[in-house]
């Protein structure tokens, strides 16, 4: 459970740094997300979720 909380904190830290350092670019990126179909976003999200899971699994073993 401790690792999950650390991972969530790291996620928030990275997201916060991106918005703090590149606010204009982040706004532009969020505007462009409307151009993608829901299926494309779903596929991309699933892809990154699997990659993230594999990284965590590899590191833990």
Secondary structure, 3 states (H helix, E strand, C coil): CHHHHHHHHHHHHHHHHHHHHCHHHHHHHHHHHHHCCHHHHHHHHHHHHHHHHHHHHHHHC
